[in-house]
Amino acid sequence: MQERQFDVVIIGSGPGGYVAAIRSSQLGLKTAVVEKDKIGGVCLNWGCIPTKALLKSAEVYHHFHRAEEFGISAKDVSFDFPKIIKRSRDVALRNSKGVEYLFKKNKVELISGFGKIVGKGKIEISKDEKPVETISAKNIIIATGARPRTFPNMKIDGKQIISSTEAMLLQQPPKSMIIIGAGAIGVEFGYFYNAFGTKVTIVEMMPNVLPIEDKEISKLLESNLKKSGIEILTESKVESVTTGKEAKVVLTSKGAKKELTAEIVLVAIGVQGNIENIGLESTGIKIEKGWIQVDDFGKTNVDGIYAIGDVAGPPWLAHVASREGIICVEKIAGKNTQPIDWDNIPGCTYCQPQVASIGLTEEKAIELGHKLKIGRFPFTASGKARAIGETDGLVKLIFDEKYGELLGAHILGSDATEMIAELGLAKGLETTPAGIANTIHAHPTLSEAIMEAAENAEGHAIHI
């Protein structure tokens, strides 16, 4: 059989790979995607989308238990956990099929199998570990993503010690769960299982939950999680995790040794790149700390080979992968494209209340030598927040005192992950406090809190 040839071949169909493929085809490049599993990668099948479906179920269940506050009687409220899990899987499947349709619409060729680079511009396709075809490409984009990170002292067995993948498939909430890691994944699963009656303990090595977020926001979230019944141990290093009748976690917490037991231990300590067995060893591609090294447009040190998304290192965010994919193929096509503004990447955590941020934290801004002007507005002062019964949280805006530049924005509260986009746009357009404050926001809305926080930074907030 004659070797098939393409302008661009992308290995992996996650939010980086599939978006790059569609944009590549739109630009007139003959494009193929090699995928060994389901279209959409981790994000659509095992991450972003199905977890948000689970979290919505937890939110709805929580609202039913608050029904009396809203004058509604909802007695004997119960849940069907297998149905909750099934809904999540169905949502993931529909999204995956949606991308498959987009491939057909945009004339992207989908090649099922495992892709391995075997020479300059050559990719070997295997099925069931047997080579079935070799294809050629002028440009190869590696978009193989990442998987949960593990350590020898907490080896995942998929039963008592699990990763986020298994956490999405449990058919009943366990009586108890220890979550190692208080990043977005750990906090979201902590919120989810706590909502359905699991006794949750979150263990974090750093001083705060969501360690990369602004400290003020992290502390407020931690207080809220504790109020909901979640136990949180910060500044705690896990020494070992062992299985038995129950899983046992040995840790050192603020200098004191502790032993914890639970039905399930969820390891949520980050991710590692999928760089194995894809032919990198023979290409000479530069790898550091397990991540493929690239320039601002996804190009590796080897001509004709690019890498995007999680496999190319942090931040490990689906929206970053998608943007990297677009920039990469536009550069390949000779378009005048601009690199990502790394100071304006939204980060979101979808527990309740939600956390969303862009730019610098207060601590980082001070460390960099900025003199700050900070505006805050608590949701307790928001008419809309009171009306919908969601008064936990605040908007915090950090401006450079001298120039009025928006350095960072941080939101804790209901719909924070929807509200952050306005602040990303504001930061990208170099808006000042006055620019935000003078923009009329509809009343009543939660987004008024952004306007009020900007007014507060200028010293003339109306409602606080």
C-alpha positions as CSV (number, residue, x, y, z in Angstrom):
1,M,0.0,0.0,0.0
2,Q,1.3,3.5,-0.9
3,E,2.3,5.6,2.1
4,R,-0.2,8.3,2.8
5,Q,1.1,11.8,3.0
6,F,-0.1,14.8,5.0
7,D,0.9,18.4,5.6
8,V,0.2,18.1,9.4
9,V,-0.2,14.9,11.5
10,I,-1.1,15.4,15.1
11,I,-0.5,12.6,17.6
12,G,-3.3,12.8,20.2
13,S,-6.9,14.2,20.0
14,G,-7.3,16.1,23.3
15,P,-8.2,19.8,23.6
16,G,-4.8,20.7,22.1
17,G,-4.8,18.1,19.3
18,Y,-8.3,18.2,18.1
19,V,-8.5,22.0,18.1
20,A,-5.1,22.2,16.2
21,A,-6.4,19.7,13.7
22,I,-9.6,21.6,12.9
23,R,-7.7,24.9,12.6
24,S,-5.0,23.3,10.5
25,S,-7.7,22.0,8.0
26,Q,-9.4,25.4,8.0
27,L,-6.0,26.8,6.9
28,G,-6.0,24.5,3.9
29,L,-3.5,22.0,5.2
30,K,-4.1,18.3,4.7
31,T,-4.4,17.1,8.2
32,A,-4.7,13.8,10.1
33,V,-5.0,13.0,13.8
34,V,-3.7,9.7,15.3
35,E,-5.6,8.6,18.4
36,K,-5.2,5.3,20.2
37,D,-8.3,5.8,22.4
38,K,-11.5,7.9,22.4
39,I,-11.5,11.3,20.6
40,G,-11.2,14.2,23.0
41,G,-8.4,12.9,25.2
42,V,-8.4,13.1,29.0
43,C,-10.3,16.4,29.0
44,L,-13.4,15.3,27.2
45,N,-13.4,11.7,28.5
46,W,-11.8,11.7,31.9
47,G,-11.2,15.2,33.0
48,C,-12.8,18.6,32.4
49,I,-16.2,17.7,31.1
50,P,-17.2,14.5,33.0
51,T,-16.0,16.0,36.3
52,K,-18.1,19.1,35.8
53,A,-21.1,16.8,35.2
54,L,-20.4,15.1,38.6
55,L,-19.9,18.5,40.4
56,K,-23.3,19.7,39.0
57,S,-25.0,16.7,40.5
58,A,-23.4,17.5,43.9
59,E,-24.5,21.1,43.5
60,V,-28.1,20.2,42.7
61,Y,-28.2,17.7,45.7
62,H,-26.9,20.5,47.9
63,H,-29.5,22.9,46.7
64,F,-32.3,20.4,47.5
65,H,-31.1,20.3,51.1
66,R,-31.4,24.1,51.2
67,A,-34.8,24.2,49.7
68,E,-36.5,25.4,52.8
69,E,-34.5,28.6,52.6
70,F,-36.3,29.4,49.3
71,G,-39.7,28.5,50.6
72,I,-39.8,25.1,48.9
73,S,-40.6,21.8,50.6
74,A,-38.3,19.0,49.4
75,K,-38.6,16.1,51.8
76,D,-36.9,12.7,51.7
77,V,-34.4,13.8,49.1
78,S,-32.1,11.0,48.0
79,F,-29.6,10.2,45.3
80,D,-28.9,7.3,42.9
81,F,-25.1,7.3,42.7
82,P,-24.7,4.9,39.7
83,K,-27.1,7.2,37.8
84,I,-24.9,10.2,38.7
85,I,-21.8,8.4,37.4
86,K,-23.7,7.3,34.2
87,R,-24.9,10.8,33.5
88,S,-21.3,11.9,33.7
89,R,-20.2,9.2,31.3
90,D,-23.0,10.0,28.9
91,V,-22.0,13.7,28.8
92,A,-18.4,12.7,28.0
93,L,-19.6,10.4,25.2
94,R,-21.7,13.1,23.6
95,N,-18.8,15.5,23.6
96,S,-16.5,13.0,22.1
97,K,-19.0,12.2,19.3
98,G,-19.3,16.0,18.8
99,V,-15.6,16.3,18.1
100,E,-15.8,13.3,15.7
101,Y,-18.5,15.2,13.8
102,L,-16.3,18.3,13.7
103,F,-13.5,16.2,12.2
104,K,-15.8,15.0,9.4
105,K,-17.2,18.5,8.8
106,N,-13.6,20.0,8.6
107,K,-12.2,17.1,6.5
108,V,-9.7,16.0,9.2
109,E,-8.7,12.4,8.8
110,L,-8.9,10.3,12.0
111,I,-6.4,7.4,12.1
112,S,-7.1,5.0,14.9
113,G,-4.0,3.5,16.5
114,F,-0.9,4.3,18.5
115,G,1.4,6.8,16.7
116,K,5.2,6.6,17.0
117,I,7.8,8.8,15.2
118,V,10.1,6.4,13.4
119,G,12.1,8.9,11.2
120,K,12.1,12.3,9.7
121,G,8.5,13.0,8.9
122,K,7.5,9.3,9.4
123,I,4.9,8.0,11.9
124,E,4.3,4.3,12.4
125,I,0.7,3.4,13.3
126,S,0.2,0.3,15.5
127,K,-2.9,-1.6,16.7
128,D,-2.7,-4.2,19.4
129,E,1.1,-3.5,19.5
130,K,1.4,-4.5,15.8
131,P,2.5,-2.0,13.1
132,V,-0.2,-1.7,10.5
133,E,0.9,1.4,8.5
134,T,3.5,4.1,8.2
135,I,2.4,7.6,7.1
136,S,4.4,10.7,6.3
137,A,4.0,14.3,7.3
138,K,5.7,17.6,6.6
139,N,4.9,18.6,10.2
140,I,4.3,16.5,13.2
141,I,2.6,17.8,16.3
142,I,2.9,15.8,19.5
143,A,-0.2,16.3,21.6
144,T,-0.1,13.2,23.8
145,G,-1.1,14.9,27.0
146,A,-0.4,13.8,30.5
147,R,-1.5,11.3,33.1
148,P,-1.8,11.3,36.9
149,R,1.6,11.5,38.7
150,T,2.5,8.7,41.1
151,F,5.3,8.0,43.5
152,P,6.6,4.7,44.7
153,N,5.4,5.3,48.3
154,M,1.8,5.7,47.1
155,K,1.4,3.3,44.2
156,I,-2.1,3.4,42.6
157,D,-3.8,0.0,42.6
158,G,-7.1,1.2,41.2
159,K,-9.1,-0.2,44.2
160,Q,-8.0,1.3,47.5
161,I,-5.5,3.7,46.2
162,I,-7.0,5.4,43.2
163,S,-6.3,8.3,40.7
164,S,-8.9,10.8,39.4
165,T,-9.9,8.3,36.7
166,E,-11.1,5.7,39.1
167,A,-12.7,8.5,41.3
168,M,-15.0,9.1,38.4
169,L,-16.2,5.6,38.2
170,L,-16.9,4.5,41.8
171,Q,-20.4,3.0,41.9
172,Q,-21.0,4.2,45.5
173,P,-19.5,7.0,47.6
174,P,-17.1,5.4,50.1
175,K,-17.6,5.9,53.8
176,S,-14.3,7.7,54.0
177,M,-11.7,9.1,51.6
178,I,-8.2,10.6,52.1
179,I,-7.2,12.9,49.2
180,I,-3.5,13.5,48.8
181,G,-3.1,16.9,47.2
182,A,-5.2,20.1,47.5
183,G,-4.8,21.4,44.0
184,A,-7.9,21.8,41.7
185,I,-8.4,18.1,41.3
186,G,-8.1,17.2,44.9
187,V,-10.4,20.1,46.0
188,E,-13.1,19.3,43.4
189,F,-13.3,15.6,44.3
190,G,-13.2,16.6,48.0
191,Y,-16.3,18.8,47.4
192,F,-18.0,16.1,45.3
193,Y,-17.7,13.2,47.7
194,N,-18.3,15.2,50.8
195,A,-21.6,16.3,49.2
196,F,-22.7,12.7,49.1
197,G,-21.8,11.8,52.6
198,T,-18.2,10.6,52.4
199,K,-15.9,11.7,55.3
200,V,-13.2,13.5,53.4
201,T,-9.7,14.4,54.6
202,I,-7.5,16.5,52.3
203,V,-3.7,16.3,52.9
204,E,-1.6,19.1,51.4
205,M,2.2,19.6,51.7
206,M,2.0,23.4,51.2
207,P,0.6,25.9,53.7
208,N,-2.7,26.4,51.8
209,V,-5.2,24.6,49.7
210,L,-4.9,25.6,46.0
211,P,-1.3,26.6,46.7
212,I,-0.9,28.6,43.4
213,E,-3.9,30.8,44.2
214,D,-3.9,34.1,46.1
215,K,-3.4,33.3,49.9
216,E,-6.4,35.4,50.9
217,I,-8.7,33.5,48.5
218,S,-7.1,30.1,49.5
219,K,-7.7,30.8,53.2
220,L,-11.3,31.8,52.6
221,L,-11.9,28.6,50.6
222,E,-10.3,26.5,53.2
223,S,-12.6,27.9,55.8
224,N,-15.6,27.2,53.6
225,L,-14.5,23.6,53.0
226,K,-14.0,23.0,56.7
227,K,-17.4,24.5,57.4
228,S,-18.9,21.9,55.0
229,G,-17.3,19.1,57.1
230,I,-14.1,18.4,55.1
231,E,-11.0,17.9,57.3
232,I,-7.9,19.7,55.9
233,L,-4.3,19.0,56.9
234,T,-1.9,21.5,55.4
235,E,1.9,21.5,55.8
236,S,1.7,17.7,55.8
237,K,4.0,15.4,54.0
238,V,2.9,11.8,53.2
239,E,5.5,9.2,54.0
240,S,3.7,6.1,52.8
241,V,0.3,4.7,51.7
242,T,-0.4,1.0,52.3
243,T,-3.5,-1.2,51.8
244,G,-5.2,-3.7,54.0
245,K,-8.6,-3.9,55.6
246,E,-8.5,-0.1,55.1
247,A,-5.9,2.1,53.4
248,K,-3.4,3.6,55.8
249,V,-1.6,6.9,55.2
250,V,1.4,7.7,57.3
251,L,2.4,11.4,57.3
252,T,4.2,14.1,59.1
253,S,2.0,17.1,59.8
254,K,3.6,20.3,61.1
255,G,6.4,18.2,62.7
256,A,4.1,15.6,64.2
257,K,3.8,12.0,62.9
258,K,0.2,10.9,62.2
259,E,-1.5,7.8,60.9
260,L,-4.8,8.1,59.0
261,T,-7.1,5.3,57.7
262,A,-9.8,5.4,55.1
263,E,-11.8,3.2,52.8
264,I,-10.2,4.9,49.7
265,V,-7.1,7.1,49.1
266,L,-7.2,9.4,46.1
267,V,-3.8,10.5,44.9
268,A,-4.1,13.9,43.3
269,I,-0.5,15.2,43.2
270,G,-0.3,16.5,39.7
271,V,0.5,15.0,36.3
272,Q,3.4,13.6,34.2
273,G,3.8,13.9,30.5
274,N,3.0,11.0,28.1
275,I,6.5,10.9,26.4
276,E,7.2,7.2,26.5
277,N,7.3,5.0,23.4
278,I,6.4,7.7,20.9
279,G,9.9,7.8,19.3
280,L,11.4,10.8,21.1
281,E,14.6,8.9,21.9
282,S,15.6,8.6,18.3
283,T,14.7,12.2,17.3
284,G,17.0,14.1,19.7
285,I,14.0,16.2,21.0
286,K,15.0,18.1,24.1
287,I,13.2,17.0,27.3
288,E,13.6,18.6,30.7
289,K,12.0,17.3,33.9
290,G,9.7,15.0,31.8
291,W,8.4,17.7,29.5
292,I,9.1,18.4,25.9
293,Q,10.8,21.7,25.5
294,V,9.3,24.1,22.9
295,D,9.4,27.8,21.8
296,D,6.6,30.3,21.9
297,F,5.0,28.6,18.9
298,G,5.3,25.0,19.9
299,K,8.4,24.2,17.9
300,T,10.8,21.7,19.4
301,N,14.6,21.8,18.7
302,V,14.0,19.4,15.8
303,D,12.8,20.8,12.5
304,G,9.3,19.7,11.6
305,I,8.3,18.5,15.1
306,Y,6.1,20.5,17.5
307,A,4.5,19.8,20.9
308,I,1.5,21.4,22.5
309,G,-0.6,21.0,25.6
310,D,0.2,19.1,28.8
311,V,3.1,17.1,27.3
312,A,4.9,20.4,26.8
313,G,4.7,21.3,30.5
314,P,2.7,23.6,32.7
315,P,0.3,25.2,33.0
316,W,-1.7,22.0,32.5
317,L,-5.0,23.5,31.3
318,A,-7.2,22.5,28.5
319,H,-7.8,26.1,27.3
320,V,-4.0,26.6,27.2
321,A,-3.6,23.5,25.1
322,S,-6.3,24.7,22.6
323,R,-4.7,28.1,22.2
324,E,-1.2,26.5,21.8
325,G,-2.7,24.3,19.1
326,I,-4.1,27.2,17.2
327,I,-0.9,29.3,17.4
328,C,1.2,26.3,16.4
329,V,-0.7,25.5,13.2
330,E,-1.1,29.1,12.2
331,K,2.7,29.5,12.5
332,I,3.1,26.4,10.3
333,A,0.7,27.9,7.8
334,G,2.8,31.1,7.7
335,K,0.2,33.3,9.5
336,N,1.3,36.3,11.5
337,T,0.2,34.9,14.9
338,Q,1.0,36.0,18.4
339,P,2.3,33.9,21.2
340,I,0.3,33.3,24.4
341,D,0.3,36.0,27.1
342,W,1.4,33.8,30.0
343,D,0.4,36.6,32.5
344,N,-3.2,36.4,31.4
345,I,-4.2,32.7,31.7
346,P,-7.4,32.0,33.6
347,G,-7.2,29.3,36.3
348,C,-10.5,27.8,37.6
349,T,-11.5,25.4,40.3
350,Y,-15.1,24.2,40.2
351,C,-16.0,23.3,43.7
352,Q,-18.6,25.5,45.5
353,P,-17.9,28.3,46.0
354,Q,-15.8,28.4,42.8
355,V,-12.3,29.9,42.5
356,A,-11.1,31.7,39.4
357,S,-8.1,33.9,38.8
358,I,-5.8,35.6,36.3
359,G,-2.4,37.2,36.6
360,L,-0.4,37.8,39.8
361,T,-1.3,37.0,43.3
362,E,-0.9,39.8,45.9
363,E,2.2,37.9,47.3
364,K,3.8,37.6,43.8
365,A,3.1,41.2,42.9
366,I,4.8,42.4,46.1
367,E,7.7,40.1,45.5
368,L,8.2,41.6,42.0
369,G,8.4,45.1,43.6
370,H,5.0,46.5,42.6
371,K,3.3,49.1,44.9
372,L,-0.3,48.0,44.9
373,K,-3.8,49.4,44.9
374,I,-6.2,46.6,45.9
375,G,-10.0,46.6,45.5
376,R,-12.2,44.1,47.2
377,F,-15.9,43.5,47.2
378,P,-17.6,40.7,49.3
379,F,-20.6,38.9,47.9
380,T,-22.3,39.5,51.2
381,A,-22.8,43.0,50.0
382,S,-24.2,41.9,46.6
383,G,-27.9,42.2,46.1
384,K,-27.9,39.4,43.5
385,A,-25.8,37.1,45.7
386,R,-28.3,37.6,48.6
387,A,-31.2,37.0,46.2
388,I,-29.8,33.6,45.0
389,G,-28.5,32.6,48.5
390,E,-24.8,32.5,47.4
391,T,-23.1,35.1,49.6
392,D,-19.8,33.3,50.3
393,G,-16.7,34.8,48.7
394,L,-15.4,38.1,47.2
395,V,-13.8,39.7,44.2
396,K,-10.3,40.9,44.7
397,L,-8.6,43.1,42.1
398,I,-4.9,43.9,42.2
399,F,-3.6,47.1,40.4
400,D,-0.2,48.7,40.1
401,E,-0.5,51.9,42.1
402,K,1.7,54.0,39.7
403,Y,0.2,53.1,36.3
404,G,-3.2,51.6,37.2
405,E,-2.4,48.4,35.4
406,L,-4.5,45.4,36.3
407,L,-1.9,42.9,37.6
408,G,-4.2,40.2,38.9
409,A,-7.8,39.3,39.6
410,H,-9.1,36.7,42.0
411,I,-12.7,35.6,42.6
412,L,-14.2,33.2,45.2
413,G,-17.9,32.7,44.8
414,S,-20.8,31.3,42.8
415,D,-20.1,31.5,39.0
416,A,-16.6,32.7,39.6
417,T,-15.4,30.6,36.6
418,E,-17.8,32.4,34.3
419,M,-17.0,35.9,35.7
420,I,-13.2,35.7,35.2
421,A,-13.4,36.1,31.4
422,E,-14.4,39.8,31.8
423,L,-11.2,40.4,33.8
424,G,-9.0,38.5,31.3
425,L,-10.4,40.8,28.6
426,A,-9.8,43.8,30.8
427,K,-6.3,42.8,31.6
428,G,-5.5,42.1,27.9
429,L,-6.8,45.5,27.0
430,E,-4.7,47.1,29.8
431,T,-7.8,48.5,31.5
432,T,-7.4,50.7,34.6
433,P,-9.5,50.7,37.7
434,A,-11.5,53.6,36.3
435,G,-12.1,51.7,33.0
436,I,-13.7,48.9,34.9
437,A,-15.5,51.1,37.4
438,N,-17.0,53.3,34.7
439,T,-18.3,50.3,32.7
440,I,-22.0,49.9,33.5
441,H,-22.7,46.4,34.7
442,A,-26.3,45.2,34.6
443,H,-28.2,45.2,37.9
444,P,-28.7,42.8,39.6
445,T,-25.8,40.6,38.6
446,L,-22.9,38.9,40.4
447,S,-20.6,40.7,37.9
448,E,-21.4,44.0,39.6
449,A,-19.0,42.9,42.2
450,I,-16.2,43.4,39.7
451,M,-17.3,47.0,39.1
452,E,-17.6,47.6,42.8
453,A,-14.1,46.1,43.5
454,A,-12.7,48.5,41.0
455,E,-14.5,51.3,42.6
456,N,-13.2,50.1,46.0
457,A,-9.6,50.3,44.6
458,E,-10.3,53.9,43.7
459,G,-11.7,54.6,47.2
460,H,-15.3,55.2,46.2
461,A,-17.2,51.9,46.3
462,I,-20.9,52.5,46.7
463,H,-22.2,49.4,48.5
464,I,-19.5,48.7,51.1
